[in-house]
Amino acid sequence: MQPLSVPPSAPPPPPPVPPAHSSIRMPSDYSERASSITVVPGPIRPALNNESSGGVPYTAAPARQPRRYKVTRRVQLTNGNLVLDCPVPSQYLEAVPLRDTKEFTHMRYTAVTCDPSEFAASYTLRPQLLGRDVELAICVTMYNENEILLSRTLLGVMKNINYLCRVRSPVWGDCDAWTKVVVCIVADGRQKIHPRVLDMLSAMGIYQEGVAKNMIHDRKVESHLYEYTTQLALDPDLQFKGALDKIVPTQVVFCLKEKNRKKINSHRWFFQAFCPLLRPNVCIMIDVGTRPGPHSIYKLWRTFALNPHVGGACGEIRAMIGPGGVYLLNPLVASQNFEYKISNILDKPLESVLGYIQVLPGAFSAYRYEAIQNDRDGFGPLQKYFLGEELHGGGGAGVFEANMYLAEDRILCYELVAKKNASWILHYVSGAYGETDVPSSVSSGRRKEE
């Protein structure tokens, strides 16, 4: 007897692709949709040691399990590049109010096989395809920090984006103002990133495991791009925050570099790969672990809007001193806090009056994208700044030149002010601040520098 052959079922038709448009206006019943959604609170990780939630003790954290299945799927390359639209889990869609367009239902993955300087000629980004005018591009750089530090930074950024949607301004002040902001997270090394960070990004719909590829037609993949507009956030206690907590949709570009190539290379991906496609007006630099204060991002942006000669700006860097200042009992924390206060009270205000600040801290600073561009011959602030990557890689620099590039931020600030045929100035915004944790030991400080 011949075995009965069952014809394979036809795959479901793909969802319709929404037409390109400049913005997606949030519906008037956005809050009502959010109120009908039940988000189960609780940490995305088991608590450690004797921690508990609601009186229920947790066991040890489970180890990451290998995938027990393989699915071979042939996909057509887009202009020779691997670009995939991956649907987000249905559990996530049930917890968010907006799920009617591909921007919210699918995560876009791109395997990048070129140098950052060649990215704009061969690849695209989702905000570019949607035809959106980006006013702010926020770069969040990270190395091997854990999920607590990343959640602290992202939650602060999302609260600031919510304020941009409410503030009265010709540029902002609209319910769809979030379409003018793109958050770029650049992780320095696939083998170095903390596993819990990937779990956290998966819970937010940004990352999916098992999609990335190492080789595309005998070309090595240099970085992995995950693009998604998330509607959920996690606080430092790893509790979900959504529309009821005044979290608006946030466009996220997560760049996971294949190899660890230091922080300057992460900035190369942001400035040379993403910004030429996004064309932002202002670029804000934030380190993972820095929590921007309420309204701080708007205050930084307003400085550029009020004075067209401002090419760079920074806010106050505050040390996290704990409840009641208990962290100040540590001499290292106390000395770092003292240095921050002296710099913010004496140094930066005086330098701001003169129009030149020696160092705009990379933990919380902003630049006008037009001001830091190179000239037609390829010389300018960014060219001088990225030269430090070659010197750190053993480029054979002299003693004087190597000493000059110990703090690359100084090079960028000087080259911006001294730019030929320009009159840019640097400004200190005392009302904007970012809180960061300071090293409590010498070893932790060394890891943070790396």
WODA-V566357 format. One line per field, one symbol per residue. ss: DSSP state (a for helix, b for strand, c for the rest). phi: phi as a letter, one per 30 degrees, with the letter a starting at -180 (. if undefined). burial: 1 if it has 9 or more other C-alpha atoms within 8 Angstrom, else 0. A space follows every 10 residues. Layout:
ss->???
phi->???
burial->???
This chain:
ss->cccccccccc cccccccccc ccccccccca aaaaaccccc cccccccccc cbbccbbccc cccccccccc cccccccbcc bbbbbbbcca aaaccccccc caaaabbbbb bbcccaaaaa aacccaaaac cccccbbbbb bbccccaaaa aaaaaaaaaa aaaaaacccc ccccccaaaa bbbbbbbccc ccccaaaaaa aaaccccccc ccccbbccbb ccbbbbbbbb ccbbcccccb bcaaaccccb bbbbbbbccc caaaaaaaaa aaaaaaaacc cbbbbbbccc bbcccaaaaa aaaaaacccb bbbbbbbbbc ccaaaaaaac aaaaaaaaaa aaaaaaaaaa aaaacccccc cccbbbbbcc cccccccccc aaaaaaaaaa aaccccccaa aaaacccaaa aaaaaaaccc ccccbbbbbb bbbbbbcccc caaaaaaaac
phi->.dddccdddd dddddddddd bdacddddce ddddddcccd dkddbddchc dabiicdccd ddddcddcbb bcbcbddchi cdbbccdded ddddcbdcac bdeccbcccb cccbdedcdd dbbbbdeddd iccccbbccc cbbbdddddd dddddddddd dddddcddad ccibdcdddc bbccccccjd dcddeddddd ddddidcbdi cdbcbbhicd ddaccbcacd cbbbdedicd bbddcicceb dbccccddbd bidddddddd dccdddddhd dbcccbddjd cddeiddddd ddddddbdcd caabcdccdd cidiiddddd eddddddddd ddddccdddd ddddibcebc dddaabbddd dcdddddicl eddddddddd dddididddd ddddcdbddd dddddddddd hbbdbcbccd dcbbcbdcdc bddddddddd
burial->0000000000 0000000000 0000000001 1011001000 0011011100 0110000100 0000000000 0000000000 1110000100 0110111010 0101111111 1110010111 0000100111 1111111111 1110111111 1111111111 1111110000 0110111111 1111111111 0111001111 1111111000 0000010000 1111111111 1111110111 1111001111 1111111111 1001111111 1111111111 1111111111 1110111111 1011000001 1111111111 1000001100 0111011001 1111001110 1100111001 0111111110 1111000011 1111110111 1000000000 0101100111 1111111010 0001111110 0111110111 0001100000
